[in-house]
Amino acid sequence: LGTMAIYEEDSEEWYRYLTRDLGLPSTIPVIRLLAQQSNCFVVVERGKAMKNMMQERQLMQSGEMRSGSNFGKGQIVAADYTVTPSITFSAQDTSGAGGVIGGLFGSVAGAVAGGFKTSDASTVLTLIENRSGVQLAAAEGSARNTDFNLLGGAFYSGAGGAVGAYSKTPEGKVIVAAFTDSMNNMIRALKSYQAQTVEG
C-alpha cells in the first residue's frame, strides 16, 4: 500500500499512563512490527535512528568514508503515510476505585491479573497521506484477554527489547491485541478507500 512513518505523541495523557503507571515502553516498536508483518507497508525510519542516518551522510560529506561507500543525496525513501497510535484506558482495582485515561472510542474488557480486577483499553491508528495532509483512515481496535492466544507465538517469540516487554503483563498483551485489530481494520479500510474528486 505504500511507505509508512510512525509518529507517537509522547505528551498525551495516555502515553504518560502507559510508560509511568504501567511501566511499558513506547508503542512504536509494536506498530512497526505489526506493519512489517502485515506485508502491506514498507516502514521508513523517522525516529531515533534518523540521527544515525544523517551522521553517516555527514561523514561522507566530510570525506572520511572510504571511496565507494555510496552515501549520496537522493537516496532516502519518502514516507507516503504517517500513522499515529493512541490508546484509551479504563481500569478498576479490586477495591472499586478506578480511573479513565483518554477519551476515544469503544473499550476492550477482560478480567486480568496483576493488580487490576478489570483492565480495559481501546486503540486507534490514524493514517495521514503526507503529500496532501488528508486523513485516509482512523481505525479502532479492541480485544479481550481471551484473545491473547489468537496472536500466536509468532509475534512474541521473535520480539525482543521494547516489543517483548508487552508480552510480560496482561495489560501489555491486551494493548498488542487491540493494536493488531486496529492494524487489520486500517488495512481493510485502505483497500476499499475511494478518493473523492472535486472539480477544479
SEGU-406283 format. One record per residue: x negated, y, z negated of N, C-alpha, C in turn. Coordinates in nm, 2 decimals. Atoms other than C-alpha are relative to their C-alpha. Example, Ala and Ser with C-alpha at 12.3 -4.5 7.8 and 13.67 -1.06 7.14 Angstrom:
+--------+---------+--------+---------+----------+--------+--------+---------+--------+
: n.east : n.north :   n.up : ca.east : ca.north :  ca.up : c.east : c.north :   c.up :
+--------+---------+--------+---------+----------+--------+--------+---------+--------+
:  -0.09 :   -0.12 :   0.00 :   -1.23 :    -0.45 :  -0.78 :  -0.09 :    0.12 :   0.00 :
:   0.09 :   -0.11 :   0.00 :   -1.37 :    -0.11 :  -0.71 :   0.08 :    0.11 :  -0.08 :
+--------+---------+--------+---------+----------+--------+--------+---------+--------+
//
This chain:
+--------+---------+--------+---------+----------+--------+--------+---------+--------+
: n.east : n.north :   n.up : ca.east : ca.north :  ca.up : c.east : c.north :   c.up :
+--------+---------+--------+---------+----------+--------+--------+---------+--------+
:  -0.08 :   -0.12 :   0.00 :    0.00 :     0.00 :   0.00 :  -0.09 :    0.13 :   0.00 :
:   0.09 :   -0.11 :   0.00 :   -0.30 :     0.23 :  -0.04 :  -0.10 :    0.00 :  -0.11 :
:   0.10 :   -0.01 :   0.10 :   -0.57 :     0.35 :  -0.27 :   0.06 :    0.08 :  -0.12 :
:  -0.06 :   -0.05 :   0.12 :   -0.49 :     0.44 :  -0.63 :  -0.10 :    0.05 :  -0.10 :
:   0.07 :   -0.04 :   0.12 :   -0.64 :     0.65 :  -0.91 :   0.09 :    0.00 :  -0.11 :
:  -0.08 :    0.01 :   0.12 :   -0.52 :     0.63 :  -1.26 :  -0.03 :    0.12 :  -0.10 :
:   0.02 :   -0.11 :   0.09 :   -0.47 :     0.93 :  -1.49 :   0.08 :   -0.02 :  -0.13 :
:  -0.07 :    0.03 :   0.13 :   -0.38 :     0.89 :  -1.86 :  -0.01 :    0.13 :  -0.08 :
:  -0.01 :   -0.12 :   0.07 :   -0.26 :     1.19 :  -2.06 :  -0.03 :   -0.03 :  -0.15 :
:   0.04 :    0.04 :   0.13 :   -0.45 :     1.14 :  -2.39 :   0.04 :    0.10 :  -0.11 :
:  -0.05 :   -0.10 :   0.10 :   -0.30 :     1.45 :  -2.56 :   0.15 :   -0.03 :  -0.04 :
:  -0.14 :    0.03 :   0.03 :    0.05 :     1.29 :  -2.56 :   0.01 :   -0.08 :  -0.14 :
:  -0.02 :    0.07 :   0.13 :    0.20 :     1.16 :  -2.89 :  -0.01 :   -0.15 :   0.01 :
:   0.00 :    0.14 :  -0.01 :    0.24 :     0.81 :  -2.76 :  -0.15 :   -0.05 :   0.00 :
:   0.14 :    0.04 :  -0.01 :   -0.14 :     0.79 :  -2.69 :  -0.06 :    0.01 :  -0.13 :
:   0.06 :   -0.01 :   0.14 :   -0.23 :     0.91 :  -3.04 :   0.05 :   -0.12 :  -0.08 :
:  -0.06 :    0.11 :   0.08 :    0.01 :     0.65 :  -3.19 :  -0.07 :   -0.14 :   0.05 :
:   0.06 :    0.12 :  -0.05 :   -0.14 :     0.38 :  -2.96 :  -0.14 :   -0.02 :  -0.06 :
:   0.14 :    0.01 :   0.04 :   -0.50 :     0.45 :  -3.05 :  -0.02 :    0.01 :  -0.15 :
:   0.02 :   -0.03 :   0.15 :   -0.47 :     0.58 :  -3.41 :   0.07 :   -0.10 :  -0.09 :
:  -0.08 :    0.08 :   0.09 :   -0.19 :     0.37 :  -3.56 :  -0.01 :   -0.15 :   0.04 :
:   0.00 :    0.14 :  -0.04 :   -0.20 :     0.05 :  -3.35 :  -0.15 :   -0.04 :   0.02 :
:   0.14 :    0.04 :  -0.02 :   -0.58 :     0.06 :  -3.30 :  -0.03 :   -0.06 :   0.13 :
:   0.02 :    0.05 :  -0.14 :   -0.55 :    -0.02 :  -2.93 :  -0.08 :    0.11 :   0.08 :
:   0.07 :   -0.10 :  -0.08 :   -0.77 :     0.14 :  -2.67 :   0.08 :    0.05 :   0.12 :
:  -0.07 :   -0.06 :  -0.12 :   -0.68 :     0.33 :  -2.35 :   0.07 :   -0.11 :   0.08 :
:  -0.08 :    0.09 :  -0.09 :   -0.42 :     0.17 :  -2.12 :  -0.06 :   -0.01 :   0.14 :
:   0.05 :    0.00 :  -0.14 :   -0.63 :     0.25 :  -1.81 :  -0.06 :   -0.14 :   0.04 :
:   0.05 :    0.13 :  -0.05 :   -0.82 :    -0.09 :  -1.80 :   0.12 :   -0.10 :   0.02 :
:  -0.11 :    0.09 :  -0.02 :   -0.48 :    -0.27 :  -1.83 :   0.06 :    0.03 :   0.14 :
:  -0.06 :   -0.04 :  -0.13 :   -0.33 :    -0.07 :  -1.54 :  -0.09 :   -0.03 :   0.12 :
:   0.10 :    0.04 :  -0.11 :   -0.65 :    -0.12 :  -1.33 :   0.01 :   -0.15 :   0.03 :
:   0.00 :    0.14 :  -0.02 :   -0.64 :    -0.49 :  -1.38 :   0.13 :   -0.05 :   0.06 :
:  -0.13 :    0.04 :  -0.06 :   -0.27 :    -0.52 :  -1.30 :   0.01 :    0.04 :   0.15 :
:   0.00 :   -0.05 :  -0.13 :   -0.31 :    -0.31 :  -0.99 :  -0.09 :   -0.08 :   0.09 :
:   0.09 :    0.09 :  -0.07 :   -0.61 :    -0.52 :  -0.88 :   0.06 :   -0.13 :   0.03 :
:  -0.06 :    0.14 :  -0.02 :   -0.43 :    -0.85 :  -0.94 :   0.12 :    0.00 :   0.09 :
:  -0.12 :    0.00 :  -0.09 :   -0.12 :    -0.73 :  -0.75 :  -0.04 :   -0.01 :   0.14 :
:   0.05 :    0.01 :  -0.14 :   -0.33 :    -0.72 :  -0.43 :   0.08 :    0.10 :   0.09 :
:  -0.07 :   -0.10 :  -0.08 :   -0.12 :    -0.42 :  -0.33 :  -0.07 :    0.14 :   0.00 :
:   0.07 :   -0.12 :   0.01 :   -0.36 :    -0.14 :  -0.42 :  -0.15 :   -0.02 :  -0.01 :
:   0.14 :   -0.01 :   0.02 :   -0.73 :    -0.06 :  -0.39 :  -0.02 :    0.11 :  -0.11 :
:   0.02 :   -0.10 :   0.11 :   -0.83 :     0.11 :  -0.72 :  -0.13 :    0.08 :   0.02 :
:   0.12 :   -0.08 :  -0.02 :   -1.07 :     0.40 :  -0.68 :  -0.03 :    0.06 :  -0.14 :
:   0.05 :   -0.05 :   0.13 :   -1.28 :     0.54 :  -0.97 :   0.01 :    0.15 :  -0.01 :
:   0.00 :   -0.15 :   0.03 :   -1.19 :     0.88 :  -1.11 :  -0.01 :    0.02 :  -0.15 :
:   0.02 :   -0.01 :   0.14 :   -1.27 :     0.81 :  -1.47 :  -0.14 :    0.03 :  -0.04 :
:   0.13 :   -0.02 :   0.06 :   -1.58 :     0.79 :  -1.68 :  -0.12 :   -0.04 :   0.10 :
:   0.10 :    0.05 :  -0.09 :   -1.78 :     0.60 :  -1.41 :  -0.03 :    0.10 :   0.11 :
:   0.02 :   -0.10 :  -0.10 :   -1.73 :     0.90 :  -1.18 :  -0.13 :    0.08 :  -0.02 :
:   0.12 :   -0.07 :   0.04 :   -2.01 :     1.08 :  -1.37 :  -0.12 :   -0.07 :   0.05 :
:   0.12 :    0.07 :  -0.05 :   -2.25 :     0.80 :  -1.28 :  -0.01 :    0.00 :   0.15 :
:   0.00 :    0.00 :  -0.14 :   -2.14 :     0.80 :  -0.92 :  -0.07 :    0.13 :   0.05 :
:   0.05 :   -0.13 :  -0.04 :   -2.22 :     1.17 :  -0.89 :  -0.15 :    0.01 :  -0.04 :
:   0.14 :    0.00 :   0.04 :   -2.55 :     1.12 :  -1.08 :  -0.09 :   -0.07 :   0.11 :
:   0.07 :    0.07 :  -0.10 :   -2.66 :     0.87 :  -0.81 :  -0.02 :    0.09 :   0.12 :
:   0.01 :   -0.09 :  -0.12 :   -2.59 :     1.13 :  -0.54 :  -0.09 :    0.11 :  -0.03 :
:   0.09 :   -0.10 :   0.04 :   -2.78 :     1.39 :  -0.73 :  -0.15 :   -0.05 :   0.01 :
:   0.13 :    0.06 :  -0.02 :   -3.08 :     1.16 :  -0.74 :  -0.04 :   -0.01 :   0.14 :
:   0.03 :    0.01 :  -0.14 :   -3.05 :     1.10 :  -0.37 :  -0.04 :    0.14 :   0.06 :
:   0.02 :   -0.13 :  -0.05 :   -3.04 :     1.47 :  -0.30 :  -0.14 :    0.06 :  -0.05 :
:   0.13 :   -0.05 :   0.06 :   -3.35 :     1.53 :  -0.53 :  -0.12 :   -0.07 :   0.07 :
:   0.11 :    0.07 :  -0.07 :   -3.55 :     1.29 :  -0.31 :  -0.07 :   -0.11 :  -0.08 :
:   0.06 :    0.10 :   0.09 :   -3.62 :     1.05 :  -0.60 :   0.03 :   -0.14 :   0.04 :
:  -0.03 :    0.13 :  -0.03 :   -3.45 :     0.75 :  -0.45 :  -0.08 :   -0.05 :   0.12 :
:   0.08 :    0.06 :  -0.11 :   -3.63 :     0.51 :  -0.21 :   0.08 :    0.02 :   0.13 :
:  -0.07 :   -0.02 :  -0.13 :   -3.55 :     0.55 :   0.16 :   0.09 :   -0.12 :   0.03 :
:  -0.10 :    0.10 :  -0.04 :   -3.25 :     0.36 :   0.29 :   0.10 :   -0.03 :  -0.11 :
:  -0.10 :    0.02 :   0.11 :   -3.05 :     0.39 :  -0.04 :   0.14 :    0.04 :   0.05 :
:  -0.13 :   -0.03 :  -0.06 :   -2.77 :     0.55 :   0.17 :   0.10 :    0.05 :  -0.09 :
:  -0.10 :   -0.07 :   0.08 :   -2.60 :     0.77 :  -0.08 :   0.02 :    0.14 :   0.06 :
:  -0.02 :   -0.13 :  -0.07 :   -2.49 :     1.04 :   0.16 :   0.14 :    0.05 :  -0.02 :
:  -0.13 :   -0.06 :   0.01 :   -2.19 :     1.26 :   0.19 :   0.10 :   -0.07 :   0.08 :
:  -0.10 :    0.06 :  -0.08 :   -1.86 :     1.14 :   0.32 :   0.03 :   -0.14 :  -0.02 :
:  -0.02 :    0.14 :   0.03 :   -1.86 :     0.80 :   0.15 :   0.10 :   -0.03 :  -0.10 :
:  -0.10 :    0.02 :   0.10 :   -1.62 :     0.84 :  -0.14 :   0.13 :   -0.01 :   0.06 :
:  -0.13 :    0.02 :  -0.06 :   -1.28 :     0.70 :  -0.06 :   0.10 :    0.09 :  -0.07 :
:  -0.11 :   -0.09 :   0.06 :   -0.98 :     0.93 :  -0.11 :   0.10 :   -0.09 :  -0.07 :
:  -0.11 :    0.07 :   0.07 :   -0.71 :     0.83 :  -0.35 :   0.13 :    0.04 :   0.06 :
:  -0.13 :   -0.03 :  -0.06 :   -0.37 :     0.81 :  -0.17 :   0.10 :    0.04 :  -0.11 :
:  -0.09 :   -0.01 :   0.10 :   -0.19 :     0.79 :  -0.50 :  -0.07 :    0.02 :  -0.14 :
:   0.04 :    0.00 :   0.14 :   -0.23 :     0.88 :  -0.87 :   0.12 :   -0.06 :  -0.08 :
:  -0.10 :    0.06 :   0.08 :   -0.04 :     0.67 :  -1.12 :  -0.03 :    0.04 :  -0.15 :
:   0.01 :   -0.04 :   0.13 :    0.03 :     0.79 :  -1.47 :   0.08 :   -0.09 :  -0.09 :
:  -0.07 :    0.09 :   0.09 :    0.12 :     0.55 :  -1.75 :   0.06 :    0.08 :  -0.12 :
:  -0.05 :   -0.05 :   0.13 :    0.33 :     0.63 :  -2.06 :   0.08 :   -0.11 :  -0.07 :
:  -0.06 :    0.10 :   0.09 :    0.48 :     0.43 :  -2.35 :   0.09 :    0.07 :  -0.10 :
:  -0.08 :   -0.05 :   0.11 :    0.77 :     0.48 :  -2.58 :   0.01 :   -0.11 :  -0.10 :
:   0.00 :    0.09 :   0.11 :    0.75 :     0.31 :  -2.92 :   0.12 :    0.02 :  -0.09 :
:  -0.10 :   -0.01 :   0.11 :    1.02 :     0.23 :  -3.18 :  -0.04 :   -0.12 :  -0.09 :
:   0.04 :    0.10 :   0.10 :    0.91 :     0.04 :  -3.49 :   0.07 :    0.01 :  -0.13 :
:  -0.05 :    0.00 :   0.14 :    1.06 :    -0.06 :  -3.82 :  -0.07 :   -0.11 :  -0.08 :
:   0.07 :    0.10 :   0.08 :    0.88 :    -0.23 :  -4.10 :   0.11 :   -0.07 :  -0.09 :
:  -0.09 :    0.09 :   0.08 :    1.03 :    -0.48 :  -4.35 :   0.08 :    0.08 :  -0.10 :
:  -0.07 :   -0.08 :   0.09 :    1.14 :    -0.20 :  -4.58 :   0.11 :    0.08 :   0.06 :
:  -0.10 :   -0.07 :  -0.07 :    1.36 :    -0.05 :  -4.32 :  -0.04 :    0.14 :   0.05 :
:   0.05 :   -0.12 :  -0.05 :    1.15 :     0.26 :  -4.27 :  -0.06 :   -0.01 :   0.14 :
:   0.05 :    0.02 :  -0.14 :    1.06 :     0.33 :  -3.91 :  -0.03 :    0.13 :   0.06 :
:   0.03 :   -0.12 :  -0.07 :    0.96 :     0.58 :  -3.66 :   0.02 :   -0.02 :   0.15 :
:  -0.01 :    0.00 :  -0.15 :    1.02 :     0.66 :  -3.29 :  -0.10 :    0.09 :   0.06 :
:   0.10 :   -0.09 :  -0.06 :    0.74 :     0.79 :  -3.08 :   0.03 :    0.01 :   0.15 :
:  -0.03 :   -0.02 :  -0.14 :    0.81 :     0.94 :  -2.74 :   0.15 :    0.01 :   0.02 :
:  -0.15 :   -0.01 :  -0.03 :    1.15 :     0.96 :  -2.57 :   0.03 :   -0.02 :   0.15 :
:  -0.03 :    0.02 :  -0.14 :    1.17 :     0.80 :  -2.23 :   0.12 :   -0.09 :   0.02 :
:  -0.12 :    0.08 :  -0.04 :    1.40 :     0.52 :  -2.11 :  -0.01 :   -0.14 :  -0.06 :
:  -0.01 :    0.14 :   0.03 :    1.51 :     0.18 :  -2.24 :  -0.08 :   -0.03 :  -0.13 :
:   0.07 :    0.05 :   0.11 :    1.35 :    -0.04 :  -2.50 :  -0.04 :   -0.14 :   0.02 :
:   0.04 :    0.14 :  -0.01 :    1.17 :    -0.36 :  -2.54 :  -0.01 :   -0.05 :  -0.14 :
:  -0.02 :    0.04 :   0.14 :    1.25 :    -0.56 :  -2.85 :  -0.04 :   -0.15 :  -0.02 :
:   0.03 :    0.13 :   0.04 :    1.14 :    -0.87 :  -3.03 :  -0.06 :   -0.01 :  -0.14 :
:   0.06 :    0.02 :   0.13 :    1.06 :    -1.00 :  -3.37 :  -0.15 :   -0.03 :   0.01 :
:   0.15 :    0.02 :  -0.01 :    0.68 :    -0.98 :  -3.42 :  -0.05 :    0.00 :  -0.14 :
:   0.07 :    0.01 :   0.12 :    0.44 :    -1.05 :  -3.69 :  -0.10 :    0.11 :  -0.01 :
:   0.11 :   -0.09 :   0.01 :    0.16 :    -0.83 :  -3.83 :   0.05 :    0.14 :  -0.04 :
:  -0.03 :   -0.13 :   0.06 :    0.32 :    -0.55 :  -4.04 :   0.13 :    0.06 :   0.06 :
:  -0.12 :   -0.06 :  -0.06 :    0.63 :    -0.49 :  -3.82 :   0.11 :   -0.11 :  -0.01 :
:  -0.11 :    0.09 :  -0.01 :    0.97 :    -0.65 :  -3.87 :   0.05 :   -0.01 :   0.14 :
:  -0.03 :    0.00 :  -0.14 :    1.06 :    -0.54 :  -3.52 :  -0.09 :    0.10 :   0.06 :
:   0.09 :   -0.10 :  -0.07 :    0.84 :    -0.36 :  -3.26 :   0.05 :    0.01 :   0.14 :
:  -0.05 :   -0.02 :  -0.13 :    0.99 :    -0.21 :  -2.95 :  -0.09 :    0.10 :   0.08 :
:   0.07 :   -0.09 :  -0.08 :    0.82 :    -0.05 :  -2.66 :   0.05 :   -0.01 :   0.14 :
:  -0.03 :    0.00 :  -0.14 :    0.91 :     0.05 :  -2.31 :  -0.11 :    0.08 :   0.07 :
:   0.11 :   -0.06 :  -0.07 :    0.66 :     0.16 :  -2.04 :   0.06 :    0.06 :   0.13 :
:  -0.04 :   -0.06 :  -0.12 :    0.69 :     0.39 :  -1.74 :  -0.13 :    0.03 :   0.08 :
:   0.11 :   -0.04 :  -0.09 :    0.45 :     0.42 :  -1.44 :   0.05 :    0.10 :   0.10 :
:  -0.05 :   -0.10 :  -0.10 :    0.49 :     0.74 :  -1.24 :  -0.11 :    0.01 :   0.11 :
:   0.09 :    0.00 :  -0.12 :    0.33 :     0.74 :  -0.89 :   0.02 :    0.13 :   0.08 :
:   0.00 :   -0.13 :  -0.08 :    0.24 :     1.07 :  -0.71 :  -0.08 :   -0.03 :   0.13 :
:   0.07 :    0.00 :  -0.12 :    0.14 :     1.09 :  -0.35 :  -0.09 :    0.12 :   0.00 :
:   0.10 :   -0.11 :   0.03 :   -0.18 :     1.30 :  -0.37 :   0.00 :    0.11 :   0.11 :
:   0.01 :   -0.10 :  -0.11 :   -0.16 :     1.47 :  -0.03 :   0.11 :    0.10 :  -0.01 :
:  -0.12 :   -0.08 :   0.00 :    0.19 :     1.61 :  -0.07 :   0.04 :    0.05 :  -0.15 :
:  -0.05 :   -0.03 :   0.13 :    0.23 :     1.61 :  -0.45 :   0.14 :   -0.06 :  -0.03 :
:  -0.14 :    0.05 :   0.02 :    0.56 :     1.42 :  -0.41 :  -0.01 :   -0.12 :  -0.09 :
:  -0.01 :    0.12 :   0.09 :    0.66 :     1.17 :  -0.68 :   0.08 :   -0.10 :   0.09 :
:  -0.07 :    0.10 :  -0.08 :    0.74 :     0.85 :  -0.49 :   0.06 :   -0.11 :  -0.09 :
:  -0.06 :    0.11 :   0.08 :    0.82 :     0.62 :  -0.78 :  -0.02 :    0.03 :  -0.15 :
:   0.01 :    0.00 :   0.14 :    0.89 :     0.62 :  -1.15 :   0.06 :   -0.13 :  -0.05 :
:  -0.05 :    0.13 :   0.02 :    0.92 :     0.26 :  -1.26 :  -0.01 :   -0.04 :  -0.15 :
:  -0.01 :    0.04 :   0.14 :    1.03 :     0.14 :  -1.61 :  -0.03 :   -0.14 :  -0.01 :
:   0.03 :    0.14 :   0.03 :    0.91 :    -0.18 :  -1.76 :   0.04 :   -0.03 :  -0.15 :
:  -0.03 :    0.04 :   0.13 :    1.03 :    -0.38 :  -2.06 :  -0.03 :   -0.15 :  -0.02 :
:   0.04 :    0.14 :   0.03 :    0.95 :    -0.71 :  -2.23 :   0.04 :   -0.04 :  -0.14 :
:  -0.02 :    0.05 :   0.14 :    1.02 :    -0.92 :  -2.53 :  -0.12 :   -0.09 :  -0.04 :
:   0.12 :    0.08 :   0.04 :    0.77 :    -1.11 :  -2.74 :   0.01 :   -0.14 :   0.05 :
:  -0.01 :    0.13 :  -0.06 :    0.91 :    -1.43 :  -2.59 :  -0.06 :    0.00 :   0.15 :
:   0.05 :   -0.01 :  -0.14 :    0.77 :    -1.30 :  -2.25 :  -0.15 :   -0.02 :   0.00 :
:   0.15 :    0.00 :   0.00 :    0.41 :    -1.33 :  -2.36 :  -0.05 :   -0.11 :   0.09 :
:   0.05 :    0.12 :  -0.08 :    0.37 :    -1.68 :  -2.20 :   0.02 :    0.02 :   0.15 :
:  -0.03 :   -0.02 :  -0.15 :    0.51 :    -1.55 :  -1.87 :  -0.12 :    0.06 :   0.07 :
:   0.12 :   -0.06 :  -0.06 :    0.19 :    -1.36 :  -1.82 :  -0.11 :   -0.11 :   0.03 :
:   0.10 :    0.11 :  -0.03 :   -0.01 :    -1.69 :  -1.83 :  -0.13 :    0.04 :  -0.06 :
:   0.14 :   -0.03 :   0.06 :   -0.37 :    -1.72 :  -1.95 :  -0.08 :    0.07 :   0.10 :
:   0.09 :   -0.06 :  -0.09 :   -0.50 :    -1.57 :  -1.63 :  -0.03 :    0.15 :  -0.03 :
:   0.02 :   -0.14 :   0.03 :   -0.45 :    -1.21 :  -1.75 :  -0.11 :    0.01 :  -0.11 :
:   0.08 :   -0.02 :   0.12 :   -0.62 :    -1.26 :  -2.08 :  -0.14 :   -0.07 :   0.01 :
:   0.12 :    0.09 :   0.00 :   -0.88 :    -1.53 :  -2.01 :  -0.12 :    0.07 :   0.07 :
:   0.11 :   -0.07 :  -0.07 :   -1.08 :    -1.31 :  -1.77 :  -0.02 :    0.14 :  -0.05 :
:   0.00 :   -0.14 :   0.04 :   -1.02 :    -0.99 :  -1.96 :  -0.09 :    0.02 :  -0.12 :
:   0.09 :   -0.03 :   0.11 :   -1.29 :    -0.85 :  -2.18 :   0.01 :    0.14 :  -0.04 :
:   0.00 :   -0.13 :   0.04 :   -1.35 :    -0.54 :  -2.37 :   0.13 :    0.06 :  -0.03 :
:  -0.12 :   -0.07 :   0.04 :   -1.07 :    -0.29 :  -2.38 :   0.13 :   -0.08 :   0.04 :
:  -0.11 :    0.08 :  -0.04 :   -0.83 :    -0.52 :  -2.19 :   0.03 :   -0.11 :  -0.10 :
:  -0.01 :    0.12 :   0.09 :   -0.90 :    -0.82 :  -2.42 :   0.06 :    0.04 :  -0.13 :
:  -0.05 :   -0.04 :   0.13 :   -0.81 :    -0.61 :  -2.72 :   0.15 :   -0.01 :  -0.01 :
:  -0.14 :    0.01 :   0.00 :   -0.45 :    -0.62 :  -2.61 :   0.06 :   -0.14 :  -0.02 :
:  -0.04 :    0.13 :   0.03 :   -0.44 :    -0.99 :  -2.65 :   0.00 :   -0.04 :  -0.14 :
:   0.02 :    0.04 :   0.14 :   -0.51 :    -0.98 :  -3.02 :   0.11 :    0.04 :  -0.09 :
:  -0.12 :   -0.04 :   0.08 :   -0.19 :    -0.82 :  -3.15 :   0.13 :   -0.02 :   0.07 :
:  -0.13 :    0.01 :  -0.06 :    0.18 :    -0.88 :  -3.09 :   0.04 :    0.13 :   0.07 :
:  -0.04 :   -0.12 :  -0.07 :    0.22 :    -0.51 :  -3.01 :  -0.08 :    0.02 :   0.13 :
:   0.08 :   -0.01 :  -0.12 :   -0.06 :    -0.52 :  -2.76 :   0.05 :   -0.09 :   0.11 :
:  -0.06 :    0.09 :  -0.09 :    0.10 :    -0.82 :  -2.59 :   0.13 :    0.05 :   0.06 :
:  -0.12 :   -0.06 :  -0.05 :    0.43 :    -0.65 :  -2.57 :  -0.02 :    0.11 :   0.10 :
:   0.04 :   -0.11 :  -0.09 :    0.27 :    -0.35 :  -2.41 :  -0.04 :   -0.05 :   0.14 :
:   0.05 :    0.06 :  -0.12 :    0.09 :    -0.56 :  -2.15 :   0.12 :   -0.06 :   0.08 :
:  -0.12 :    0.06 :  -0.07 :    0.41 :    -0.75 :  -2.06 :   0.09 :    0.11 :   0.05 :
:  -0.08 :   -0.11 :  -0.05 :    0.60 :    -0.42 :  -2.03 :  -0.06 :    0.07 :   0.12 :
:   0.07 :   -0.06 :  -0.12 :    0.33 :    -0.27 :  -1.80 :   0.01 :   -0.09 :   0.12 :
:  -0.01 :    0.10 :  -0.11 :    0.34 :    -0.59 :  -1.59 :   0.13 :    0.02 :   0.07 :
:  -0.13 :   -0.02 :  -0.05 :    0.71 :    -0.54 :  -1.55 :   0.01 :    0.14 :   0.08 :
:   0.00 :   -0.13 :  -0.07 :    0.66 :    -0.17 :  -1.46 :  -0.07 :    0.00 :   0.13 :
:   0.08 :    0.01 :  -0.13 :    0.39 :    -0.25 :  -1.20 :   0.08 :   -0.08 :   0.11 :
:  -0.08 :    0.07 :  -0.09 :    0.62 :    -0.51 :  -1.04 :   0.11 :    0.08 :   0.06 :
:  -0.11 :   -0.08 :  -0.04 :    0.91 :    -0.27 :  -1.03 :  -0.05 :    0.12 :   0.09 :
:   0.05 :   -0.11 :  -0.08 :    0.69 :     0.01 :  -0.89 :  -0.03 :   -0.05 :   0.14 :
:   0.04 :    0.05 :  -0.13 :    0.56 :    -0.21 :  -0.61 :   0.13 :   -0.03 :   0.08 :
:  -0.13 :    0.03 :  -0.07 :    0.92 :    -0.32 :  -0.52 :   0.06 :    0.13 :   0.05 :
:  -0.06 :   -0.13 :  -0.03 :    1.03 :     0.05 :  -0.52 :  -0.08 :    0.06 :   0.12 :
:   0.08 :   -0.06 :  -0.11 :    0.74 :     0.15 :  -0.29 :   0.02 :   -0.08 :   0.13 :
:  -0.02 :    0.07 :  -0.13 :    0.80 :    -0.13 :  -0.04 :   0.13 :    0.03 :   0.06 :
:  -0.13 :   -0.03 :  -0.05 :    1.16 :    -0.02 :   0.00 :   0.02 :    0.15 :   0.02 :
:  -0.01 :   -0.15 :   0.00 :    1.08 :     0.36 :  -0.01 :   0.02 :    0.04 :   0.15 :
:  -0.02 :   -0.06 :  -0.12 :    1.21 :     0.56 :   0.28 :  -0.02 :    0.15 :  -0.01 :
:   0.04 :   -0.14 :   0.01 :    1.05 :     0.90 :   0.33 :   0.12 :    0.09 :   0.05 :
:  -0.10 :   -0.09 :  -0.05 :    1.30 :     1.19 :   0.36 :  -0.06 :    0.09 :   0.11 :
:   0.04 :   -0.09 :  -0.10 :    1.28 :     1.41 :   0.66 :   0.08 :    0.13 :  -0.01 :
:  -0.07 :   -0.13 :   0.01 :    1.36 :     1.78 :   0.66 :  -0.04 :    0.08 :   0.13 :
:   0.02 :   -0.07 :  -0.13 :    1.40 :     1.98 :   0.98 :  -0.09 :    0.12 :  -0.02 :
:   0.09 :   -0.11 :   0.01 :    1.11 :     2.22 :   1.03 :  -0.11 :   -0.03 :  -0.10 :
+--------+---------+--------+---------+----------+--------+--------+---------+--------+
//
